[in-house]
Structures are given as structure tokens and as C-alpha cells.
Amino acid sequence: MRIITLNANGIRSAARKGFFGWLEAQDADVACVQETKAQRDQLTDPVFCPAGYHCYYHDAAKKGYSGVAVYSRVKPDNVVIGYGSREFDAEGRYSEAQFKNLSVVSTYLPSGSSSDDRQLAKFRFLGEFMPYLRSLKRRRRDYIVCGDWNIAHKPIDLRNWRANQKNSGFLPEERAWLDELFGDVKYVDAFREVVADPDHYTWWSNRGQAWVKNVGWRIDYQVLSPRLRGSVLGAEIYKQQRFSDHAPLTVTYDL
């Protein structure tokens, strides 16, 4: 099974930059997209439901903001929109496609970089989402939770880690949250199952030639529920073309 995740930073912008042409050649079973920044009625062009895929969009109530999508070659048995949050489901942050006993999720965690208020919102999200992820383990399903988690886990996951320890995305509280997820809760960072070396990033600032100099952050993940540990065959971050300020992460599984 081959799964792609990408924060598109605007699905219409990514389309103009060639994302859907690239996707067509990838032979992916599922593609998860975040930050679509569009309402479904703005995506009437057939390009936004690529041939051979069943397409599911979860828009934010606020126009031009957030939003996630799932494209799947096999029609899901069910699609779950939202994770039951009174505050965050309206922001279009969670869409789950269910296939027999496997779920593939496209999720977009809040960024706290724009203001103190948004950082507090991010902490509220994390406070809700951890109990939810814990609850998924009690179900008779396996989960692949794809998306922009907006947190770099360890110093290996961003270039300038020393200078960013007080910045959103690498705060001690955020990193401790991932420590808990990948430690006590036993979820799995799929990329790190097969790639141990540094200098692999999925997001670059638009300032200071960060892309050219590879001054990036690895904040896009495919996160596996515990029973899927050991199922990763390979993982790749694609950088030959640029569709967004993020790069697509592709993971191949033996499922």
C-alpha cells in the first residue's frame, strides 16, 4: 500500500504548480491533503477529483482557511468527518477513510506561530487529540494518521534547532506531547522506521533561501497505531518539484 501526504498550502495553488499531474504518475492507493483553503463549491474543475480516485473534502467553515481531503483508489466503507471536537471540527482538520479494519486519516494540526492566541488554541487541540488517539487503540482497527502535525519532534528534525527552542513547533511542551505519543502511547513515526539520518525536512520557510539551503523542518508525518509497527517498506520526501512550502511524503507499506 502506497500513501502520500502533502500540506498543499492551497489546493488550487498546488494544482497550478503541477501537483495533480505528479500525483497521476505516483500509483498511490491513498493521498491525504491538508490546508486545501477552499470550499467544495470552488473546486468544480475535474482536476480536483483526479481520475481513478474517490475524493472526499472536509472544508473549514471559514473560507480560505485550513481544510483537508482524502483521495482513494478503493471506495472507503465509510468516511468520518471530524473527531468530535466542538471547537476544531469546524476548522476542517480531520477526515478518516475506513477500509475494512484499516483507517487512513488526513489531519491538520493547528499552527501556533501567528499569535499567542493561536498557540493557546494549539495546546487546546493537543489536549483533546491525545485522549482521542488513545481511544483509537481500543478499537479493532489499525490507523495511519497522515498530515501536517506542526511539530518537529527532535533536534534531528529541523536544521536550526538551538535557535527555535522557544518558537512554536519546537516548544518543549509540544515535543513532550510527541514523546508521549511515540513513547507511552506507542504510536509509530513511519518515516523514522526506515530513515535514521538527518537533513530530511518537509517544510521550508519562504524567507532567507531556506529551500535552496535546505534549512527546513520535518513536521509532516504518517503516524501508525501500534499494531502497524514493522509494516513500513520505504519512505521518501519528494523535492524535485515544488507544489507548496511543504513537500509530499510518500510511505510504502506491507499491509
Accessible surface in RSA format (square Angstrom, percent):
REM  Atomic radii and reference values for relative SASA: ProtOr
REM  Chains: A
REM  Algorithm: Lee & Richards
REM  Probe-radius: 1.40
REM  Slices: 20
REM RES _ NUM      All-atoms   Total-Side   Main-Chain    Non-polar    All polar
REM                ABS   REL    ABS   REL    ABS   REL    ABS   REL    ABS   REL
RES MET A   1    63.68  33.0  30.99  20.5  32.69  77.8  30.13  25.6  33.55  44.5
RES ARG A   2    65.20  27.4  65.11  33.2   0.10   0.2  19.99  27.3  45.22  27.4
RES ILE A   3     0.00   0.0   0.00   0.0   0.00   0.0   0.00   0.0   0.00   0.0
RES ILE A   4     0.74   0.4   0.74   0.5   0.00   0.0   0.74   0.5   0.00   0.0
RES THR A   5     0.30   0.2   0.30   0.3   0.00   0.0   0.17   0.2   0.14   0.2
RES LEU A   6     0.64   0.4   0.36   0.3   0.28   0.7   0.64   0.5   0.00   0.0
RES ASN A   7     0.41   0.3   0.41   0.4   0.00   0.0   0.00   0.0   0.41   0.4
RES ALA A   8     0.65   0.6   0.00   0.0   0.65   1.5   0.00   0.0   0.65   1.7
RES ASN A   9    48.13  33.2  39.57  38.2   8.57  20.6   3.33   8.0  44.81  43.3
RES GLY A  10     8.09  10.0   0.00   N/A   8.09  10.0   8.09  22.2   0.00   0.0
RES ILE A  11     0.00   0.0   0.00   0.0   0.00   0.0   0.00   0.0   0.00   0.0
RES ARG A  12    83.81  35.2  82.90  42.3   0.91   2.2  26.65  36.4  57.16  34.6
RES SER A  13    25.05  21.2  23.72  31.7   1.33   3.1  13.11  27.9  11.93  16.7
RES ALA A  14     0.00   0.0   0.00   0.0   0.00   0.0   0.00   0.0   0.00   0.0
RES ALA A  15    23.07  21.2   7.15  11.0  15.92  36.2   7.62  10.7  15.46  40.9
RES ARG A  16   188.80  79.3 148.30  75.6  40.50  96.4  78.60 107.4 110.20  66.8
RES LYS A  17   111.18  54.2  88.80  54.5  22.38  53.3  61.13  55.0  50.05  53.3
RES GLY A  18    28.73  35.4   0.00   N/A  28.73  35.4  26.80  73.5   1.93   4.3
RES PHE A  19     0.40   0.2   0.40   0.3   0.00   0.0   0.40   0.2   0.00   0.0
RES PHE A  20    12.53   6.3   8.45   5.2   4.08  10.6   8.76   5.3   3.76  10.8
RES GLY A  21    50.34  62.1   0.00   N/A  50.34  62.1  34.43  94.5  15.91  35.6
RES TRP A  22    20.12   8.1  10.63   5.1   9.49  22.3  16.17   8.6   3.95   6.4
RES LEU A  23     0.71   0.4   0.71   0.5   0.00   0.0   0.71   0.5   0.00   0.0
RES GLU A  24   139.16  79.9 120.34  91.0  18.81  44.8  44.98  87.0  94.17  76.9
RES ALA A  25    82.99  76.3  46.76  72.2  36.23  82.4  57.59  81.1  25.40  67.3
RES GLN A  26    31.47  17.6  27.06  19.8   4.41  10.5   1.62   3.4  29.85  22.6
RES ASP A  27   105.95  74.2  99.48  99.0   6.47  15.3  29.38  69.2  76.56  76.4
RES ALA A  28     0.18   0.2   0.00   0.0   0.18   0.4   0.18   0.3   0.00   0.0
RES ASP A  29    51.71  36.2  50.83  50.6   0.88   2.1   7.57  17.8  44.13  44.0
RES VAL A  30     1.64   1.1   1.64   1.5   0.00   0.0   1.64   1.4   0.00   0.0
RES ALA A  31     0.37   0.3   0.37   0.6   0.00   0.0   0.37   0.5   0.00   0.0
RES CYS A  32     0.63   0.5   0.00   0.0   0.63   1.5   0.00   0.0   0.63   0.7
RES VAL A  33     0.50   0.3   0.50   0.4   0.00   0.0   0.50   0.4   0.00   0.0
RES GLN A  34     0.04   0.0   0.04   0.0   0.00   0.0   0.00   0.0   0.04   0.0
RES GLU A  35    27.81  16.0  27.81  21.0   0.00   0.0   0.03   0.1  27.77  22.7
RES THR A  36     0.44   0.3   0.17   0.2   0.27   0.6   0.05   0.1   0.39   0.6
RES LYS A  37    65.15  31.8  64.08  39.3   1.07   2.5  27.51  24.8  37.64  40.1
RES ALA A  38     2.89   2.7   0.00   0.0   2.89   6.6   0.00   0.0   2.89   7.6
RES GLN A  39    31.62  17.7  31.62  23.1   0.00   0.0   7.20  15.3  24.41  18.5
RES ARG A  40    99.52  41.8  96.52  49.2   3.00   7.2  51.76  70.7  47.76  28.9
RES ASP A  41   116.84  81.8  93.22  92.8  23.62  55.9  47.26 111.2  69.57  69.4
RES GLN A  42    77.41  43.3  54.54  39.9  22.87  54.5  26.23  55.8  51.18  38.8
RES LEU A  43     3.30   1.8   0.00   0.0   3.30   8.3   0.00   0.0   3.30   8.9
RES THR A  44   115.26  82.0  86.69  87.9  28.57  68.1  62.59  84.1  52.67  79.6
RES ASP A  45    77.63  54.4  68.16  67.8   9.47  22.4  20.14  47.4  57.49  57.3
RES PRO A  46   112.37  81.9 100.30  91.4  12.07  43.9 109.12  90.1   3.25  20.2
RES VAL A  47    56.70  37.3  46.25  41.9  10.45  25.2  55.02  47.8   1.68   4.6
RES PHE A  48    16.15   8.1  16.15  10.0   0.00   0.0  16.15   9.8   0.00   0.0
RES CYS A  49    52.52  39.7  40.98  45.7  11.55  27.1  16.21  41.1  36.32  39.2
RES PRO A  50    18.42  13.4  12.46  11.4   5.95  21.6  17.49  14.4   0.93   5.8
RES ALA A  51   100.44  92.3  69.41 107.1  31.03  70.6  80.49 113.4  19.94  52.8
RES GLY A  52    54.51  67.2   0.00   N/A  54.51  67.2  35.41  97.2  19.11  42.8
RES TYR A  53    17.86   8.3   2.35   1.3  15.51  40.4   3.58   2.7  14.28  17.6
RES HIS A  54    71.34  39.0  67.04  46.6   4.29  11.0  38.66  39.8  32.67  38.0
RES CYS A  55    23.29  17.6   0.49   0.5  22.80  53.6   0.49   1.2  22.80  24.6
RES TYR A  56    52.94  24.7  48.97  27.9   3.97  10.3  46.86  35.2   6.08   7.5
RES TYR A  57    28.05  13.1   0.50   0.3  27.55  71.7   0.50   0.4  27.55  34.0
RES HIS A  58    20.29  11.1  17.85  12.4   2.45   6.3  14.44  14.9   5.85   6.8
RES ASP A  59    34.88  24.4  19.83  19.7  15.04  35.6   8.65  20.4  26.22  26.2
RES ALA A  60     2.05   1.9   0.00   0.0   2.05   4.7   0.07   0.1   1.98   5.2
RES ALA A  61    84.49  77.7  50.12  77.3  34.37  78.2  62.25  87.7  22.24  58.9
RES LYS A  62   136.93  66.8 126.96  77.9   9.97  23.7  88.36  79.5  48.58  51.7
RES LYS A  63   158.06  77.1 138.95  85.3  19.11  45.5  81.95  73.8  76.11  81.1
RES GLY A  64    42.15  52.0   0.00   N/A  42.15  52.0  21.31  58.5  20.83  46.7
RES TYR A  65    59.97  28.0  57.21  32.5   2.76   7.2  50.82  38.2   9.15  11.3
RES SER A  66     2.26   1.9   0.00   0.0   2.26   5.2   0.21   0.4   2.06   2.9
RES GLY A  67     0.69   0.9   0.00   N/A   0.69   0.9   0.69   1.9   0.00   0.0
RES VAL A  68     0.15   0.1   0.00   0.0   0.15   0.4   0.00   0.0   0.15   0.4
RES ALA A  69     0.00   0.0   0.00   0.0   0.00   0.0   0.00   0.0   0.00   0.0
RES VAL A  70     0.21   0.1   0.21   0.2   0.00   0.0   0.21   0.2   0.00   0.0
RES TYR A  71     0.00   0.0   0.00   0.0   0.00   0.0   0.00   0.0   0.00   0.0
RES SER A  72     0.74   0.6   0.74   1.0   0.00   0.0   0.00   0.0   0.74   1.0
RES ARG A  73    86.01  36.1  69.75  35.6  16.27  38.7  33.45  45.7  52.57  31.9
RES VAL A  74   101.92  67.1  97.29  88.1   4.64  11.2 101.32  88.0   0.61   1.6
RES LYS A  75   138.67  67.7 126.12  77.4  12.55  29.9  68.49  61.6  70.18  74.8
RES PRO A  76    10.41   7.6   0.11   0.1  10.31  37.5   0.11   0.1  10.31  64.1
RES ASP A  77   104.20  73.0  65.96  65.7  38.23  90.4  32.83  77.3  71.37  71.2
RES ASN A  78    75.70  52.2  69.11  66.8   6.59  15.9  19.96  48.0  55.74  53.9
RES VAL A  79    39.03  25.7  17.28  15.6  21.75  52.4  17.28  15.0  21.75  59.0
RES VAL A  80    47.15  31.0  43.83  39.7   3.32   8.0  47.15  41.0   0.00   0.0
RES ILE A  81    86.69  49.3  59.44  44.3  27.26  65.7  59.44  42.8  27.26  74.0
RES GLY A  82     3.71   4.6   0.00   N/A   3.71   4.6   0.55   1.5   3.16   7.1
RES TYR A  83    23.28  10.9   6.19   3.5  17.09  44.5  10.71   8.1  12.57  15.5
RES GLY A  84    73.68  90.9   0.00   N/A  73.68  90.9  38.03 104.4  35.65  79.8
RES SER A  85     7.94   6.7   0.00   0.0   7.94  18.3   4.07   8.7   3.88   5.4
RES ARG A  86   240.27 100.9 205.60 104.8  34.68  82.6  92.19 126.0 148.09  89.8
RES GLU A  87    65.79  37.8  50.19  38.0  15.60  37.2  38.25  74.0  27.54  22.5
RES PHE A  88     0.07   0.0   0.00   0.0   0.07   0.2   0.02   0.0   0.05   0.1
RES ASP A  89    35.18  24.6  31.92  31.8   3.27   7.7  21.59  50.8  13.60  13.6
RES ALA A  90    58.67  53.9  43.78  67.6  14.90  33.9  54.99  77.4   3.69   9.8
RES GLU A  91    28.22  16.2  27.55  20.8   0.66   1.6  12.87  24.9  15.34  12.5
RES GLY A  92     0.00   0.0   0.00   N/A   0.00   0.0   0.00   0.0   0.00   0.0
RES ARG A  93     5.49   2.3   5.36   2.7   0.13   0.3   0.93   1.3   4.57   2.8
RES TYR A  94     1.77   0.8   1.31   0.7   0.46   1.2   1.31   1.0   0.46   0.6
RES SER A  95     0.00   0.0   0.00   0.0   0.00   0.0   0.00   0.0   0.00   0.0
RES GLU A  96     0.98   0.6   0.98   0.7   0.00   0.0   0.00   0.0   0.98   0.8
RES ALA A  97     0.12   0.1   0.11   0.2   0.01   0.0   0.11   0.2   0.01   0.0
RES GLN A  98    29.71  16.6  29.71  21.7   0.00   0.0   1.69   3.6  28.02  21.3
RES PHE A  99    27.74  13.9  24.54  15.2   3.20   8.3  26.06  15.8   1.68   4.8
RES LYS A 100   180.13  87.9 159.80  98.0  20.33  48.4 115.25 103.7  64.87  69.1
RES ASN A 101    91.06  62.8  88.72  85.7   2.35   5.7  23.19  55.8  67.88  65.6
RES LEU A 102    22.40  12.5  22.40  16.0   0.00   0.0  22.40  15.7   0.00   0.0
RES SER A 103     0.00   0.0   0.00   0.0   0.00   0.0   0.00   0.0   0.00   0.0
RES VAL A 104     0.00   0.0   0.00   0.0   0.00   0.0   0.00   0.0   0.00   0.0
RES VAL A 105     0.00   0.0   0.00   0.0   0.00   0.0   0.00   0.0   0.00   0.0
RES SER A 106     0.00   0.0   0.00   0.0   0.00   0.0   0.00   0.0   0.00   0.0
RES THR A 107     0.06   0.0   0.06   0.1   0.00   0.0   0.00   0.0   0.06   0.1
RES TYR A 108    19.69   9.2  19.69  11.2   0.00   0.0   2.57   1.9  17.12  21.1
RES LEU A 109     0.00   0.0   0.00   0.0   0.00   0.0   0.00   0.0   0.00   0.0
RES PRO A 110     0.00   0.0   0.00   0.0   0.00   0.0   0.00   0.0   0.00   0.0
RES SER A 111    39.56  33.4  32.27  43.1   7.29  16.8  23.16  49.3  16.39  23.0
RES GLY A 112     5.33   6.6   0.00   N/A   5.33   6.6   0.00   0.0   5.33  11.9
RES SER A 113    89.98  76.0  56.87  75.9  33.10  76.3  38.28  81.5  51.69  72.4
RES SER A 114    93.43  78.9  54.65  72.9  38.78  89.3  54.52 116.1  38.91  54.5
RES SER A 115    51.18  43.2  36.73  49.0  14.45  33.3  46.27  98.5   4.91   6.9
RES ASP A 116   121.48  85.1 115.32 114.8   6.16  14.6  31.43  74.0  90.05  89.8
RES ASP A 117   106.42  74.5 101.42 100.9   5.00  11.8  27.82  65.5  78.60  78.4
RES ARG A 118    59.33  24.9  59.33  30.2   0.00   0.0  33.15  45.3  26.17  15.9
RES GLN A 119    21.11  11.8  21.11  15.4   0.00   0.0  21.05  44.8   0.06   0.0
RES LEU A 120    99.58  55.5  99.44  71.1   0.14   0.4  99.44  69.8   0.14   0.4
RES ALA A 121     1.15   1.1   1.15   1.8   0.00   0.0   1.15   1.6   0.00   0.0
RES LYS A 122     1.39   0.7   1.39   0.9   0.00   0.0   0.00   0.0   1.39   1.5
RES PHE A 123    62.67  31.4  54.48  33.7   8.20  21.3  54.97  33.3   7.70  22.0
RES ARG A 124   117.67  49.4 108.12  55.1   9.56  22.8  66.25  90.5  51.42  31.2
RES PHE A 125     0.13   0.1   0.13   0.1   0.00   0.0   0.13   0.1   0.00   0.0
RES LEU A 126     5.42   3.0   5.11   3.7   0.32   0.8   5.11   3.6   0.32   0.8
RES GLY A 127    50.81  62.7   0.00   N/A  50.81  62.7  37.01 101.6  13.81  30.9
RES GLU A 128    66.08  37.9  55.04  41.6  11.04  26.3  36.13  69.9  29.96  24.5
RES PHE A 129     0.05   0.0   0.05   0.0   0.00   0.0   0.05   0.0   0.00   0.0
RES MET A 130    12.36   6.4  12.36   8.2   0.00   0.0  12.36  10.5   0.00   0.0
RES PRO A 131    75.96  55.4  68.88  62.8   7.08  25.7  70.82  58.5   5.14  31.9
RES TYR A 132    31.85  14.9  26.18  14.9   5.67  14.7  27.08  20.3   4.77   5.9
RES LEU A 133     0.34   0.2   0.34   0.2   0.00   0.0   0.34   0.2   0.00   0.0
RES ARG A 134    78.24  32.9  77.05  39.3   1.19   2.8  30.03  41.0  48.22  29.2
RES SER A 135    25.39  21.5  23.22  31.0   2.17   5.0  20.62  43.9   4.77   6.7
RES LEU A 136     0.60   0.3   0.30   0.2   0.30   0.7   0.42   0.3   0.18   0.5
RES LYS A 137    71.12  34.7  50.43  30.9  20.69  49.3  31.20  28.1  39.91  42.5
RES ARG A 138   187.93  78.9 151.76  77.4  36.17  86.1  78.93 107.9 109.00  66.1
RES ARG A 139   101.24  42.5  92.69  47.2   8.55  20.4  36.73  50.2  64.51  39.1
RES ARG A 140   227.16  95.4 206.97 105.5  20.19  48.1  82.85 113.2 144.31  87.5
RES ARG A 141    43.62  18.3  40.59  20.7   3.03   7.2  17.77  24.3  25.84  15.7
RES ASP A 142    20.95  14.7  20.87  20.8   0.08   0.2   0.83   1.9  20.13  20.1
RES TYR A 143     0.32   0.2   0.32   0.2   0.00   0.0   0.32   0.2   0.00   0.0
RES ILE A 144     0.00   0.0   0.00   0.0   0.00   0.0   0.00   0.0   0.00   0.0
RES VAL A 145     0.29   0.2   0.29   0.3   0.00   0.0   0.29   0.3   0.00   0.0
RES CYS A 146     0.00   0.0   0.00   0.0   0.00   0.0   0.00   0.0   0.00   0.0
RES GLY A 147     0.00   0.0   0.00   N/A   0.00   0.0   0.00   0.0   0.00   0.0
RES ASP A 148     2.55   1.8   2.55   2.5   0.00   0.0   0.00   0.0   2.55   2.5
RES TRP A 149     0.41   0.2   0.41   0.2   0.00   0.0   0.41   0.2   0.00   0.0
RES ASN A 150    19.46  13.4  17.72  17.1   1.74   4.2   0.85   2.1  18.61  18.0
RES ILE A 151     0.00   0.0   0.00   0.0   0.00   0.0   0.00   0.0   0.00   0.0
RES ALA A 152     0.00   0.0   0.00   0.0   0.00   0.0   0.00   0.0   0.00   0.0
RES HIS A 153    15.06   8.2  14.01   9.7   1.06   2.7   7.69   7.9   7.38   8.6
RES LYS A 154   106.77  52.1 106.77  65.5   0.00   0.0  49.47  44.5  57.30  61.0
RES PRO A 155    47.02  34.3  43.22  39.4   3.80  13.8  43.55  36.0   3.47  21.5
RES ILE A 156    56.13  31.9  43.68  32.5  12.45  30.0  52.83  38.0   3.30   8.9
RES ASP A 157     1.88   1.3   1.88   1.9   0.00   0.0   0.00   0.0   1.88   1.9
RES LEU A 158     3.11   1.7   0.29   0.2   2.82   7.1   0.29   0.2   2.82   7.6
RES ARG A 159    92.03  38.6  76.25  38.9  15.78  37.6  32.46  44.4  59.58  36.1
RES ASN A 160    75.69  52.2  68.29  66.0   7.40  17.8  13.93  33.5  61.76  59.7
RES TRP A 161    69.44  27.9  68.98  33.4   0.47   1.1  54.61  29.1  14.84  24.1
RES ARG A 162   174.70  73.4 160.24  81.7  14.45  34.4  58.68  80.2 116.02  70.3
RES ALA A 163    82.45  75.8  50.44  77.8  32.01  72.8  62.10  87.4  20.36  53.9
RES ASN A 164    21.43  14.8  21.43  20.7   0.00   0.0   0.01   0.0  21.42  20.7
RES GLN A 165    73.17  40.9  70.13  51.3   3.05   7.3  15.88  33.8  57.30  43.5
RES LYS A 166   193.46  94.4 170.41 104.6  23.05  54.9 114.19 102.8  79.28  84.4
RES ASN A 167    69.18  47.7  66.40  64.2   2.78   6.7  14.89  35.8  54.29  52.5
RES SER A 168    26.51  22.4   7.94  10.6  18.56  42.8   6.59  14.0  19.92  27.9
RES GLY A 169     4.51   5.6   0.00   N/A   4.51   5.6   4.51  12.4   0.00   0.0
RES PHE A 170     0.40   0.2   0.00   0.0   0.40   1.0   0.00   0.0   0.40   1.1
RES LEU A 171    26.74  14.9  26.74  19.1   0.00   0.0  26.74  18.8   0.00   0.0
RES PRO A 172    84.41  61.5  77.55  70.7   6.85  24.9  80.94  66.8   3.47  21.5
RES GLU A 173   104.35  59.9  91.44  69.2  12.91  30.7  52.67 101.9  51.68  42.2
RES GLU A 174     0.00   0.0   0.00   0.0   0.00   0.0   0.00   0.0   0.00   0.0
RES ARG A 175    56.96  23.9  56.96  29.0   0.00   0.0   7.12   9.7  49.84  30.2
RES ALA A 176    54.26  49.9  48.11  74.2   6.16  14.0  48.83  68.8   5.44  14.4
RES TRP A 177    22.66   9.1  18.96   9.2   3.70   8.7  22.25  11.9   0.41   0.7
RES LEU A 178     0.96   0.5   0.96   0.7   0.00   0.0   0.96   0.7   0.00   0.0
RES ASP A 179    77.47  54.3  68.17  67.9   9.30  22.0  27.54  64.8  49.94  49.8
RES GLU A 180    65.30  37.5  58.64  44.4   6.66  15.9  24.62  47.6  40.68  33.2
RES LEU A 181     0.00   0.0   0.00   0.0   0.00   0.0   0.00   0.0   0.00   0.0
RES PHE A 182    35.49  17.8  18.07  11.2  17.43  45.3  18.35  11.1  17.14  49.1
RES GLY A 183    38.11  47.0   0.00   N/A  38.11  47.0  31.47  86.4   6.64  14.9
RES ASP A 184    94.97  66.5  75.37  75.0  19.60  46.3  31.27  73.6  63.69  63.5
RES VAL A 185     0.00   0.0   0.00   0.0   0.00   0.0   0.00   0.0   0.00   0.0
RES LYS A 186   118.38  57.8 117.84  72.3   0.54   1.3  80.42  72.4  37.96  40.4
RES TYR A 187     0.68   0.3   0.01   0.0   0.67   1.7   0.00   0.0   0.68   0.8
RES VAL A 188     4.23   2.8   2.18   2.0   2.05   4.9   4.23   3.7   0.00   0.0
RES ASP A 189    14.17   9.9   9.42   9.4   4.74  11.2   8.12  19.1   6.04   6.0
RES ALA A 190     0.00   0.0   0.00   0.0   0.00   0.0   0.00   0.0   0.00   0.0
RES PHE A 191     3.86   1.9   3.83   2.4   0.03   0.1   3.83   2.3   0.03   0.1
RES ARG A 192    57.50  24.1  37.59  19.2  19.91  47.4  37.35  51.1  20.14  12.2
RES GLU A 193    65.92  37.8  33.78  25.6  32.15  76.5   5.29  10.2  60.63  49.5
RES VAL A 194    64.49  42.4  27.43  24.8  37.05  89.3  36.26  31.5  28.23  76.6
RES VAL A 195    24.43  16.1  21.49  19.5   2.94   7.1  23.94  20.8   0.49   1.3
RES ALA A 196    86.50  79.5  66.98 103.4  19.51  44.4  69.55  98.0  16.94  44.9
RES ASP A 197    75.29  52.7  70.47  70.1   4.82  11.4  35.86  84.4  39.43  39.3
RES PRO A 198    71.07  51.8  67.51  61.5   3.56  12.9  67.51  55.7   3.56  22.1
RES ASP A 199    73.39  51.4  63.32  63.0  10.08  23.8  15.43  36.3  57.96  57.8
RES HIS A 200    56.51  30.9  53.90  37.5   2.60   6.7  41.39  42.7  15.12  17.6
RES TYR A 201     6.68   3.1   4.03   2.3   2.65   6.9   0.00   0.0   6.68   8.2
RES THR A 202     0.35   0.3   0.35   0.4   0.00   0.0   0.35   0.5   0.00   0.0
RES TRP A 203    62.06  24.9  62.06  30.0   0.00   0.0  56.13  29.9   5.93   9.6
RES TRP A 204     0.17   0.1   0.10   0.0   0.07   0.2   0.10   0.1   0.07   0.1
RES SER A 205    25.80  21.8  22.96  30.6   2.84   6.5  21.09  44.9   4.71   6.6
RES ASN A 206   119.30  82.3  80.93  78.2  38.38  92.4  35.13  84.5  84.18  81.4
RES ARG A 207   193.94  81.4 185.43  94.5   8.51  20.3  76.41 104.4 117.53  71.2
RES GLY A 208    64.87  80.0   0.00   N/A  64.87  80.0  43.31 118.9  21.56  48.3
RES GLN A 209   116.22  65.0 101.23  74.0  14.98  35.7  39.20  83.4  77.01  58.4
RES ALA A 210     6.43   5.9   4.87   7.5   1.56   3.5   5.43   7.6   1.00   2.7
RES TRP A 211    56.61  22.7  51.69  25.0   4.92  11.6  24.72  13.2  31.89  51.7
RES VAL A 212   114.28  75.2  84.49  76.5  29.80  71.8  89.70  77.9  24.58  66.7
RES LYS A 213   119.96  58.5 102.86  63.1  17.09  40.7  63.36  57.0  56.59  60.3
RES ASN A 214    30.14  20.8  30.14  29.1   0.00   0.0  14.56  35.0  15.58  15.1
RES VAL A 215    42.99  28.3  39.99  36.2   3.00   7.2  40.00  34.8   3.00   8.1
RES GLY A 216     0.76   0.9   0.00   N/A   0.76   0.9   0.00   0.0   0.76   1.7
RES TRP A 217    36.30  14.6  36.30  17.6   0.00   0.0  19.75  10.5  16.54  26.8
RES ARG A 218     2.50   1.0   2.50   1.3   0.00   0.0   1.09   1.5   1.41   0.9
RES ILE A 219    10.49   6.0  10.49   7.8   0.00   0.0  10.49   7.6   0.00   0.0
RES ASP A 220     1.73   1.2   1.52   1.5   0.21   0.5   1.15   2.7   0.58   0.6
RES TYR A 221     0.73   0.3   0.72   0.4   0.01   0.0   0.73   0.6   0.00   0.0
RES GLN A 222     0.07   0.0   0.02   0.0   0.04   0.1   0.02   0.0   0.04   0.0
RES VAL A 223     0.39   0.3   0.39   0.4   0.00   0.0   0.39   0.3   0.00   0.0
RES LEU A 224     0.00   0.0   0.00   0.0   0.00   0.0   0.00   0.0   0.00   0.0
RES SER A 225     4.70   4.0   4.70   6.3   0.00   0.0   4.59   9.8   0.12   0.2
RES PRO A 226    39.44  28.7  31.21  28.4   8.23  29.9  31.50  26.0   7.94  49.3
RES ARG A 227   152.78  64.1 119.59  61.0  33.19  79.0  78.86 107.8  73.92  44.8
RES LEU A 228    12.83   7.1  11.72   8.4   1.11   2.8  12.83   9.0   0.00   0.0
RES ARG A 229   130.43  54.8 109.36  55.7  21.07  50.2  53.25  72.8  77.18  46.8
RES GLY A 230    66.38  81.9   0.00   N/A  66.38  81.9  34.47  94.6  31.91  71.5
RES SER A 231    12.65  10.7   8.07  10.8   4.58  10.5  12.41  26.4   0.24   0.3
RES VAL A 232    15.58  10.2   0.65   0.6  14.92  36.0   0.65   0.6  14.92  40.5
RES LEU A 233   117.06  65.2  85.35  61.1  31.71  79.7  87.66  61.6  29.40  79.1
RES GLY A 234    25.30  31.2   0.00   N/A  25.30  31.2  25.05  68.7   0.25   0.6
RES ALA A 235    23.43  21.5   0.00   0.0  23.43  53.3   1.77   2.5  21.65  57.4
RES GLU A 236    92.11  52.9  87.85  66.5   4.26  10.1  36.62  70.8  55.49  45.3
RES ILE A 237    25.12  14.3   6.12   4.6  19.00  45.8   6.12   4.4  19.00  51.6
RES TYR A 238    34.17  16.0  34.03  19.4   0.13   0.4  23.13  17.4  11.04  13.6
RES LYS A 239    68.25  33.3  57.86  35.5  10.39  24.7  39.50  35.6  28.75  30.6
RES GLN A 240   139.90  78.2 103.88  75.9  36.01  85.7  57.14 121.6  82.75  62.8
RES GLN A 241    80.32  44.9  72.39  52.9   7.93  18.9  33.81  72.0  46.52  35.3
RES ARG A 242    81.90  34.4  62.58  31.9  19.31  46.0  37.33  51.0  44.56  27.0
RES PHE A 243     0.87   0.4   0.03   0.0   0.84   2.2   0.03   0.0   0.84   2.4
RES SER A 244     5.47   4.6   0.00   0.0   5.47  12.6   4.21   9.0   1.26   1.8
RES ASP A 245    24.93  17.5  20.79  20.7   4.13   9.8   3.09   7.3  21.83  21.8
RES HIS A 246     9.17   5.0   8.16   5.7   1.01   2.6   0.24   0.3   8.92  10.4
RES ALA A 247     2.15   2.0   0.62   1.0   1.53   3.5   1.82   2.6   0.33   0.9
RES PRO A 248     0.86   0.6   0.86   0.8   0.00   0.0   0.86   0.7   0.00   0.0
RES LEU A 249     1.13   0.6   1.13   0.8   0.00   0.0   1.13   0.8   0.00   0.0
RES THR A 250     6.88   4.9   5.64   5.7   1.24   3.0   3.20   4.3   3.68   5.6
RES VAL A 251     0.06   0.0   0.00   0.0   0.06   0.2   0.06   0.1   0.00   0.0
RES THR A 252    42.14  30.0  42.07  42.6   0.07   0.2  32.74  44.0   9.40  14.2
RES TYR A 253     3.41   1.6   0.00   0.0   3.41   8.9   0.00   0.0   3.41   4.2
RES ASP A 254    99.56  69.7  84.91  84.5  14.65  34.6  11.88  28.0  87.68  87.4
RES LEU A 255    96.85  53.9  22.93  16.4  73.93 185.8  56.71  39.8  40.14 108.0
END  Absolute sums over single chains surface
CHAIN  1 A    11330.5       8950.1       2380.4       5877.0       5453.5
END  Absolute sums over all chains
TOTAL         11330.5       8950.1       2380.4       5877.0       5453.5
